[in-house]
């Protein structure tokens, strides 16, 4: 298959992992995937050689991808939550770690996915990691509702930062003794303040001038 013969033998062992694995070259073109990735996404060997980002949906914003790529260019691994589209069109969320590996004169990227919807109940997750995952999922949800606005991510982060400052000061001034976990819930949830816009027609949201009586 296209691209499959170029996979270095040093990387073949990653394909035996129990999680979904995708291996790309330095141009993010797919060299190989493992059986679990194919089972999870429905994509098969025919996608060898194509850009890996073709498997993603637009809720992974340009800014989000830009941060990821900058980390990888510096040779650093990157972890986060991604939203992808399966071959069937179904949306799936995954916790992913992408690790750059330098072999010879070439860079390769090993992506290990774990489908969040399929995690078993009771699986251990540290409080910090749980909060991080929750924050990323809420961010993806909020951005997906306002995908038409290219500057929305910066706006959402500003709202979160201001909410955090407000909650801290309010908690201290009123001596509420709110737990750090509770305050984090407020801060993380503030990113959803405009989620109702998802149900409003574009003709109303982006109408120039004042709204008509209708």
N, C-alpha and C positions, 0 to 999 in steps of 0.2 A: 504494500500500500504506500501511497505517497507520503514521504516523511518518515515512515516507520523504520526504514533501513538506516536512517541517520541517528537513531537513538543510541547513545553510547552504552556499552555493556555495563558500565559502572552505575547506571541509573535504573537498570532493569529490575533490581530488587525492590524498588519502591512500588512497582506495580503489583506486588504480592500483599500489600497492606490491606487490612480489612475495611478501610475507609475508601471513599471514592478518590481516585488519583488521576490527575492530568499532568502531563509533562510537555513543556513547550520549549522552543529554541529562544534565542535572545530577541527575536522579532515577534514573540508570542504566537508563533505558529505551532499548532498541535503536532507533536511527534508520536505520542502514544497515550492511551487511556487504559485503565484496568477494567476488569469485568464488572466491578461494583459501580464504577462511574457509568458504564453503559446501562446497567440495570436501573440505576437511579434516574438518569436523564433521558434514556432512550436513544441517545446519540451513539453511533457505532464507529467502526474503523473508517467509514467513508468520509469522516470529518478530519482525518489526518491531513495536515498541511494547511488547513484553514486557520484564520485568526481566531484565537481562543475567545476574544471578546465578543465574537458573533453569537455566543451562547448566552449573552447577558441581555437584560432588559434595561430600559432607560432610567429606571429609578436609581441605578448606580450612576450618579451624576458625574459630569466631566471633572469637577473638583475632586470628588471622591477617588476617581480613577487616577487623576493627576498625582495625588498624595501617594497612592499605592505605587505608581511607577517611579516616583522620585526615591522612595525607600529602596526599591529593588535596584535602581541604578547605582545606589551607594553600596550595593552588596548586602543589604540588610533584609532579613525575613520580615514579612508583613502578615499580620493577623487581623481579621475583622469579620463582619457579617455581610454576606452578599445575597442579592436577590437574583435568581436566574430563572430562565424559562426552559422547561423540559421540551423535548421534541413534540410532545402531545399538545403543547401550548400552556400546560399547567404551570403556575408559578410555584417555585420552591425557595425556601430560605436556607442558607447554609453558613455554618461557621467554617472559615477557610484560613489555612496558613499557607502562604506561598514562600518558598525558600529558594534563593538564588544559589546555584552551584557552578563553580568555575572549573572547567576541565579543558586542559590545553589552552587554546586561545579563544574558546567559546564560553558563553554563559548559557546556562539552562535554568529553567524555572520548574520546580516541583510543587504543584498545588494539591493540597490534601483537604477534601471537603467532608463535612459531616452534616447531613440533612437535619436541621433543627426539629422539623415536624416528626421525625422518626426516633428521636431520643427517648429512651425508656424513662418512665417515671421513677423518681428516687435516685437517678444518677447523680453522683457527687459533683457539685459545682461550687467553687469558693464564692463567698459573698461578693468579693471584688469582681470576679469573672461574671457572676450572675448579673450584677448591676451593669457591667460593661455591655453584656449581650442585650439586656433589656434596653439600654440607652440606644444601641445601634438599631435594634428592631423598630423602636419608636421613631427614630430618625428616618429610617427607610419608609415607614408608613406615612409620616408627615410629608416627606418629599414627593412620594408617589401621588399624593393628593394635589400637589401644586407643581407638577412637573413642567407646566407651561411657562413658569416664571424662572428664567435663568439665574436670577439672583437670590432665589428663595433660601438656599442653604445658609448663606451668610446672615440673612434676616433671622432665620430660626435659631441660629447659634447666638445671635445678639439677645434674642428674647430669653434664651436659657440663661445666659450670663447675668442679665438684669434680674431675672427671677431668683437666681441663686443669691445675689446680693440682697434683694428684698427680703427673702426668707430668713437669711442669717440675721439681718438687722432687726426684723420683726420678732424673731424668736428671742433675741437678746433683750430688746427693749421691753417686751411684755412678759419676760421670764416664763416662757411657755415650756421650756425644757423639752422641746421636741427632739426626738432621736435623729441621729444622722441619717439613718435609713429612711425615715419618714420624710425628711427634708429633701433627700435625693429623689424620692418618688415625685415630689412636687416639681422639682427642677426638671427631671426627665420628662414628665408628663406635659410640661408647659409647651413643649415643641408641637403639641397637637392642638394648639389654640385656634387654628384656622381650618381644622379638618372638615368642618361643615361646608367649606368651599367645594368639596368633591362632588356635592349634589347640586351645585348651582350651575346653570348653563353658561357656556362661554359668552353668549350674547349679552348676558347681564354683567358678568364679571369684567369684561373688557369693552363694554360699551363706552365710546367717547362721549363726553359731556354728561349732563344729568340724566337720571333714569326717567322714563316716561311714566305717567300715572298708571299705565297698565303694568 
